[in-house]
Structures are given as structure tokens and as C-alpha cells.
Amino acid sequence: MPSYLDFTKLDRPGTPNDYLVAPEEITPARPDRIAPIYNQTPASLFASISAMLEADKFYREVEADAQLLAIKAVAVTPILRFRDDVNIRVFPADGGASLAIYSRSRIGMGDMGANRKRVEGLLDRLEAVSDDT
């Protein structure tokens, strides 16, 4: 069974090569952005993001646990083929569901904004899916 990131114990490195979106009360680490609340059930939000990652050619080794509402994947950058780790967890929230997404580079001290762009792109896609439902 794969091990999933425990957001309640997340300790971010001091290097600028990661990006975190999360509800403030979920993690001791300071998020770069507070996660939105979606007008969906946690299971529905989990299914939406799982399907997105499975269909995206830049995500590999996607492992998802519907009971834990947890996902881990490897994102591969388009040009240089760097492999970055992406962890996601869905949480119940007032009126719907929220999530934590943590993307981090495996190598290097910086990422030229790749992790931020990746996470914000996922959030934009989730917003578009939520608007359609």
C-alpha cells in the first residue's frame, strides 16, 4: 500500500522549489494560497481531480485511494522531463469540499515557478469542471 503525504505534519523546506495550496487549519506549514471550497461532495471532488490526473499526459504513476481521499503522482515537465512529486488530499468543508495540493521539485534549489503553475493550473481546471456541474 502506498504511503500518502500527511498534510497535518507537513514541514516545507526552505528552498523556493515547492508550492502549497491548503486550508489553513489542515497543516502547520504556511500555504502559498488558501484552498477554495467547492460546491461538491468530497467524493465528487476526489473523482474529478483523479480523472484529471489520469487523463493528463504529464502525470505519471498516479496512485489514488478513494477511502483516504488521497492522491500521489509524479508530474513530468514538458521540455526537460524533470520529475516532480504532487500530493493531493480532499477534505470535507463547510458547504462542500476542499483540498490540499503540494507540488515539489525533486532536484534543484529553484523551479522557475513550475510548481506554482502546475498547482494553479489544476485549480483552474477544477473550477471549470465545478462550473459545468
ChimeraX commands (.cxc) that place a marker at each C-alpha (Angstrom):
marker #1 position 0.00,0.00,0.00 radius 0.5
marker #1 position 1.47,3.39,-0.96 radius 0.5
marker #1 position 2.16,5.96,1.70 radius 0.5
marker #1 position 0.46,9.29,1.24 radius 0.5
marker #1 position 1.65,12.65,2.49 radius 0.5
marker #1 position 0.28,13.54,5.91 radius 0.5
marker #1 position -0.60,17.21,5.49 radius 0.5
marker #1 position -1.08,17.56,9.26 radius 0.5
marker #1 position 2.68,17.03,9.68 radius 0.5
marker #1 position 3.95,18.81,6.57 radius 0.5
marker #1 position 7.25,20.62,7.07 radius 0.5
marker #1 position 8.26,22.58,3.98 radius 0.5
marker #1 position 11.90,23.01,3.02 radius 0.5
marker #1 position 13.43,26.46,2.98 radius 0.5
marker #1 position 14.08,26.31,-0.76 radius 0.5
marker #1 position 11.82,28.01,-3.33 radius 0.5
marker #1 position 11.03,24.85,-5.28 radius 0.5
marker #1 position 7.62,23.89,-3.93 radius 0.5
marker #1 position 4.06,25.24,-3.83 radius 0.5
marker #1 position 1.27,24.54,-1.36 radius 0.5
marker #1 position -2.44,25.24,-1.51 radius 0.5
marker #1 position -4.36,24.11,1.57 radius 0.5
marker #1 position -6.96,25.10,4.14 radius 0.5
marker #1 position -5.09,26.88,6.94 radius 0.5
marker #1 position -6.43,24.58,9.64 radius 0.5
marker #1 position -5.18,21.40,7.91 radius 0.5
marker #1 position -1.43,21.90,8.01 radius 0.5
marker #1 position 1.19,23.55,10.21 radius 0.5
marker #1 position 3.02,24.61,7.05 radius 0.5
marker #1 position 2.15,28.04,5.71 radius 0.5
marker #1 position 0.21,27.67,2.43 radius 0.5
marker #1 position 1.12,29.85,-0.54 radius 0.5
marker #1 position -2.61,30.15,-1.13 radius 0.5
marker #1 position -5.69,29.20,0.88 radius 0.5
marker #1 position -7.63,26.43,-0.83 radius 0.5
marker #1 position -11.06,27.22,-2.24 radius 0.5
marker #1 position -14.20,25.44,-1.14 radius 0.5
marker #1 position -16.02,23.61,-3.91 radius 0.5
marker #1 position -19.76,23.05,-4.05 radius 0.5
marker #1 position -19.24,19.29,-4.36 radius 0.5
marker #1 position -19.07,16.35,-2.02 radius 0.5
marker #1 position -15.57,15.25,-1.04 radius 0.5
marker #1 position -16.03,12.04,-3.08 radius 0.5
marker #1 position -17.09,14.02,-6.16 radius 0.5
marker #1 position -14.15,16.43,-5.88 radius 0.5
marker #1 position -11.79,13.48,-5.41 radius 0.5
marker #1 position -13.22,11.77,-8.51 radius 0.5
marker #1 position -12.86,14.97,-10.56 radius 0.5
marker #1 position -9.22,15.53,-9.72 radius 0.5
marker #1 position -8.35,11.83,-10.03 radius 0.5
marker #1 position -9.82,11.76,-13.53 radius 0.5
marker #1 position -7.93,14.92,-14.49 radius 0.5
marker #1 position -4.59,13.50,-13.44 radius 0.5
marker #1 position -5.23,10.13,-15.11 radius 0.5
marker #1 position -6.07,11.86,-18.40 radius 0.5
marker #1 position -3.11,14.27,-18.35 radius 0.5
marker #1 position -0.05,13.01,-20.24 radius 0.5
marker #1 position 2.29,14.93,-17.94 radius 0.5
marker #1 position 1.23,12.96,-14.85 radius 0.5
marker #1 position 2.68,9.50,-14.28 radius 0.5
marker #1 position 2.49,6.93,-11.53 radius 0.5
marker #1 position -0.85,8.26,-10.32 radius 0.5
marker #1 position -1.95,6.41,-7.20 radius 0.5
marker #1 position -5.29,7.23,-5.63 radius 0.5
marker #1 position -7.09,5.97,-2.55 radius 0.5
marker #1 position -10.82,6.75,-2.59 radius 0.5
marker #1 position -11.24,5.89,1.09 radius 0.5
marker #1 position -8.46,8.23,2.23 radius 0.5
marker #1 position -9.34,10.77,-0.49 radius 0.5
marker #1 position -5.59,10.93,-1.18 radius 0.5
marker #1 position -3.60,11.03,-4.39 radius 0.5
marker #1 position 0.07,10.98,-5.17 radius 0.5
marker #1 position 1.56,11.37,-8.60 radius 0.5
marker #1 position 4.71,12.23,-10.47 radius 0.5
marker #1 position 4.49,15.25,-12.77 radius 0.5
marker #1 position 6.94,15.31,-15.66 radius 0.5
marker #1 position 7.93,18.71,-17.01 radius 0.5
marker #1 position 7.36,19.03,-20.76 radius 0.5
marker #1 position 10.79,20.12,-22.01 radius 0.5
marker #1 position 13.48,18.95,-19.60 radius 0.5
marker #1 position 11.47,15.96,-18.30 radius 0.5
marker #1 position 12.12,16.74,-14.62 radius 0.5
marker #1 position 10.09,14.55,-12.28 radius 0.5
marker #1 position 8.25,16.44,-9.54 radius 0.5
marker #1 position 6.12,14.99,-6.74 radius 0.5
marker #1 position 2.48,16.02,-6.37 radius 0.5
marker #1 position 0.38,15.10,-3.34 radius 0.5
marker #1 position -3.32,15.85,-3.00 radius 0.5
marker #1 position -5.84,15.27,-0.25 radius 0.5
marker #1 position -9.54,16.14,-0.28 radius 0.5
marker #1 position -11.25,17.29,2.93 radius 0.5
marker #1 position -14.86,17.98,3.90 radius 0.5
marker #1 position -15.53,21.70,4.26 radius 0.5
marker #1 position -18.47,23.92,5.12 radius 0.5
marker #1 position -20.94,23.51,2.30 radius 0.5
marker #1 position -18.82,21.16,0.23 radius 0.5
marker #1 position -15.22,20.06,-0.07 radius 0.5
marker #1 position -11.74,21.50,-0.13 radius 0.5
marker #1 position -8.33,20.10,-0.84 radius 0.5
marker #1 position -4.63,20.40,-0.19 radius 0.5
marker #1 position -2.21,20.22,-3.10 radius 0.5
marker #1 position 1.54,20.14,-2.57 radius 0.5
marker #1 position 3.88,20.09,-5.55 radius 0.5
marker #1 position 7.64,19.97,-5.09 radius 0.5
marker #1 position 10.69,19.50,-7.22 radius 0.5
marker #1 position 12.93,16.54,-6.57 radius 0.5
marker #1 position 16.10,18.35,-7.61 radius 0.5
marker #1 position 17.40,21.89,-7.64 radius 0.5
marker #1 position 17.06,24.90,-5.42 radius 0.5
marker #1 position 14.50,26.67,-7.60 radius 0.5
marker #1 position 11.84,25.68,-10.08 radius 0.5
marker #1 position 11.26,28.87,-12.12 radius 0.5
marker #1 position 7.62,28.82,-10.97 radius 0.5
marker #1 position 6.85,25.34,-12.34 radius 0.5
marker #1 position 5.20,24.04,-9.15 radius 0.5
marker #1 position 3.04,27.14,-8.76 radius 0.5
marker #1 position 1.97,26.98,-12.39 radius 0.5
marker #1 position 1.14,23.28,-12.05 radius 0.5
marker #1 position -1.00,23.70,-8.93 radius 0.5
marker #1 position -2.75,26.84,-10.15 radius 0.5
marker #1 position -3.47,25.04,-13.44 radius 0.5
marker #1 position -5.09,22.16,-11.56 radius 0.5
marker #1 position -7.20,24.62,-9.56 radius 0.5
marker #1 position -8.28,26.42,-12.74 radius 0.5
marker #1 position -9.30,23.12,-14.32 radius 0.5
marker #1 position -11.22,22.09,-11.19 radius 0.5
marker #1 position -13.02,25.43,-11.20 radius 0.5
marker #1 position -14.06,24.90,-14.83 radius 0.5
marker #1 position -15.36,21.40,-14.01 radius 0.5
marker #1 position -17.22,22.73,-10.94 radius 0.5
marker #1 position -18.85,25.44,-13.06 radius 0.5
marker #1 position -20.11,22.82,-15.50 radius 0.5
marker #1 position -21.85,20.76,-12.81 radius 0.5
marker link #1:1,2 radius 0.2
marker link #1:2,3 radius 0.2
marker link #1:3,4 radius 0.2
marker link #1:4,5 radius 0.2
marker link #1:5,6 radius 0.2
marker link #1:6,7 radius 0.2
marker link #1:7,8 radius 0.2
marker link #1:8,9 radius 0.2
marker link #1:9,10 radius 0.2
marker link #1:10,11 radius 0.2
marker link #1:11,12 radius 0.2
marker link #1:12,13 radius 0.2
marker link #1:13,14 radius 0.2
marker link #1:14,15 radius 0.2
marker link #1:15,16 radius 0.2
marker link #1:16,17 radius 0.2
marker link #1:17,18 radius 0.2
marker link #1:18,19 radius 0.2
marker link #1:19,20 radius 0.2
marker link #1:20,21 radius 0.2
marker link #1:21,22 radius 0.2
marker link #1:22,23 radius 0.2
marker link #1:23,24 radius 0.2
marker link #1:24,25 radius 0.2
marker link #1:25,26 radius 0.2
marker link #1:26,27 radius 0.2
marker link #1:27,28 radius 0.2
marker link #1:28,29 radius 0.2
marker link #1:29,30 radius 0.2
marker link #1:30,31 radius 0.2
marker link #1:31,32 radius 0.2
marker link #1:32,33 radius 0.2
marker link #1:33,34 radius 0.2
marker link #1:34,35 radius 0.2
marker link #1:35,36 radius 0.2
marker link #1:36,37 radius 0.2
marker link #1:37,38 radius 0.2
marker link #1:38,39 radius 0.2
marker link #1:39,40 radius 0.2
marker link #1:40,41 radius 0.2
marker link #1:41,42 radius 0.2
marker link #1:42,43 radius 0.2
marker link #1:43,44 radius 0.2
marker link #1:44,45 radius 0.2
marker link #1:45,46 radius 0.2
marker link #1:46,47 radius 0.2
marker link #1:47,48 radius 0.2
marker link #1:48,49 radius 0.2
marker link #1:49,50 radius 0.2
marker link #1:50,51 radius 0.2
marker link #1:51,52 radius 0.2
marker link #1:52,53 radius 0.2
marker link #1:53,54 radius 0.2
marker link #1:54,55 radius 0.2
marker link #1:55,56 radius 0.2
marker link #1:56,57 radius 0.2
marker link #1:57,58 radius 0.2
marker link #1:58,59 radius 0.2
marker link #1:59,60 radius 0.2
marker link #1:60,61 radius 0.2
marker link #1:61,62 radius 0.2
marker link #1:62,63 radius 0.2
marker link #1:63,64 radius 0.2
marker link #1:64,65 radius 0.2
marker link #1:65,66 radius 0.2
marker link #1:66,67 radius 0.2
marker link #1:67,68 radius 0.2
marker link #1:68,69 radius 0.2
marker link #1:69,70 radius 0.2
marker link #1:70,71 radius 0.2
marker link #1:71,72 radius 0.2
marker link #1:72,73 radius 0.2
marker link #1:73,74 radius 0.2
marker link #1:74,75 radius 0.2
marker link #1:75,76 radius 0.2
marker link #1:76,77 radius 0.2
marker link #1:77,78 radius 0.2
marker link #1:78,79 radius 0.2
marker link #1:79,80 radius 0.2
marker link #1:80,81 radius 0.2
marker link #1:81,82 radius 0.2
marker link #1:82,83 radius 0.2
marker link #1:83,84 radius 0.2
marker link #1:84,85 radius 0.2
marker link #1:85,86 radius 0.2
marker link #1:86,87 radius 0.2
marker link #1:87,88 radius 0.2
marker link #1:88,89 radius 0.2
marker link #1:89,90 radius 0.2
marker link #1:90,91 radius 0.2
marker link #1:91,92 radius 0.2
marker link #1:92,93 radius 0.2
marker link #1:93,94 radius 0.2
marker link #1:94,95 radius 0.2
marker link #1:95,96 radius 0.2
marker link #1:96,97 radius 0.2
marker link #1:97,98 radius 0.2
marker link #1:98,99 radius 0.2
marker link #1:99,100 radius 0.2
marker link #1:100,101 radius 0.2
marker link #1:101,102 radius 0.2
marker link #1:102,103 radius 0.2
marker link #1:103,104 radius 0.2
marker link #1:104,105 radius 0.2
marker link #1:105,106 radius 0.2
marker link #1:106,107 radius 0.2
marker link #1:107,108 radius 0.2
marker link #1:108,109 radius 0.2
marker link #1:109,110 radius 0.2
marker link #1:110,111 radius 0.2
marker link #1:111,112 radius 0.2
marker link #1:112,113 radius 0.2
marker link #1:113,114 radius 0.2
marker link #1:114,115 radius 0.2
marker link #1:115,116 radius 0.2
marker link #1:116,117 radius 0.2
marker link #1:117,118 radius 0.2
marker link #1:118,119 radius 0.2
marker link #1:119,120 radius 0.2
marker link #1:120,121 radius 0.2
marker link #1:121,122 radius 0.2
marker link #1:122,123 radius 0.2
marker link #1:123,124 radius 0.2
marker link #1:124,125 radius 0.2
marker link #1:125,126 radius 0.2
marker link #1:126,127 radius 0.2
marker link #1:127,128 radius 0.2
marker link #1:128,129 radius 0.2
marker link #1:129,130 radius 0.2
marker link #1:130,131 radius 0.2
marker link #1:131,132 radius 0.2
marker link #1:132,133 radius 0.2
view
